[in-house]
Amino acid sequence: MDITGSIALVTGANRGLGRVLATALLDRGAKTVYAGARDPRSITDPRLTPVRLDVTDPASVAAAAELASDATLVVNNAGIGSNGSLLTAPDLDAARAVLETNFFGPVHVSRAFAPVLGRNGGGALVNVLSVLSWLAPPITADYSAAKAAAWSFTNSARWELRGQGTLVVGVHVGYLDTDMAAHVNGPKVAPEDLARQILDAVESGQEEVLGDELSRGVKAGLAGPVAAFER
């Protein structure tokens, strides 16, 4: 699809990759960019249209879909970080919060906006996933489980929405150079670079973005021995 003149909605647009994506869409000529955030006052770029949006609240998502009923491109970006092991955590409350945001959040948004995209000609739905969709170290067990579920959902949504002409793009990447990964030492991808790859994929009709060497290597190794992923 052509991003020039498009109407986009980005969830989690107040920081990190979401904020960069919202700006990149404007730079590519998007007519309107709805910037979703729990607190719309956190959207400070006057070129963006703030939208109160809590992806874990179906009523909030429905209200956003009614407001942005002209959307032709939706980016499921909102997410929260890992709380660690599922075996040693004192309870599963934190894990449920991760699943509510990182899995059910994109499901709520996709359910609300799929009919909108269909009515507006098909458009595109982008789900920001992770290399941890395929890797599951104990320290990110809850996050990995949520992203694996989101990957599976992305694949089924792609299959289901192809008939209405909606491009569904799954995005995988390792660590991004954002606040969420500030504690990590090691290679990180600039969010500006990933945003460019995502928008290039949308414009070229590409269904998957492997944003770094780590993601490309892990995807290539999925058919190999399970133990290889621990190494």
KADAVEN-V841266 format. One record per pair of residues at least 24 apart in sequence whose C-alpha atoms are under 6 Angstrom apart, sorted by the first residue. I is the first residue (numbers start at 1). J is the second residue. D is the distance in whole Angstrom. If there is no record, write none. Layout:
I,J,D / I,J,D
This chain:
1,203,5 / 2,203,6 / 3,30,6 / 4,29,4 / 4,30,5 / 5,29,6 / 5,30,5 / 5,31,5 / 6,30,5 / 6,31,6 / 7,31,6 / 7,32,5 / 7,71,5 / 7,72,5 / 8,33,5 / 8,71,5 / 8,73,5 / 8,74,6 / 9,33,6 / 9,34,4 / 9,74,5 / 10,35,5 / 10,36,6 / 10,75,5 / 11,36,5 / 11,76,6 / 11,77,5 / 11,78,5 / 12,36,6 / 12,37,5 / 12,77,6 / 12,78,4 / 14,42,6 / 14,43,5 / 16,178,5 / 17,191,5 / 21,195,5 / 55,105,5 / 56,100,6 / 56,101,6 / 56,105,5 / 69,116,6 / 72,117,5 / 72,123,5 / 73,123,6 / 73,124,5 / 73,125,6 / 74,125,5 / 75,125,6 / 75,126,5 / 76,106,6 / 76,126,6 / 76,127,5 / 77,128,5 / 82,140,5 / 82,143,5 / 84,139,4 / 84,140,5 / 84,141,6 / 85,138,5 / 85,139,5 / 85,141,5 / 95,142,5 / 99,146,5 / 102,146,6 / 103,146,5 / 103,150,5 / 118,164,6 / 122,164,6 / 122,165,4 / 122,166,4 / 123,166,5 / 124,166,5 / 124,167,4 / 124,168,6 / 125,168,5 / 126,168,6 / 126,169,5 / 127,170,5 / 128,171,5 / 129,171,5 / 129,172,5 / 130,172,4 / 130,173,5 / 131,172,5 / 131,173,5 / 131,174,5 / 131,215,5 / 169,207,4 / 169,208,5 / 170,208,5 / 171,208,6 / 171,209,5 / 172,210,5 / 172,211,6 / 173,211,5 / 173,212,6 / 173,215,6
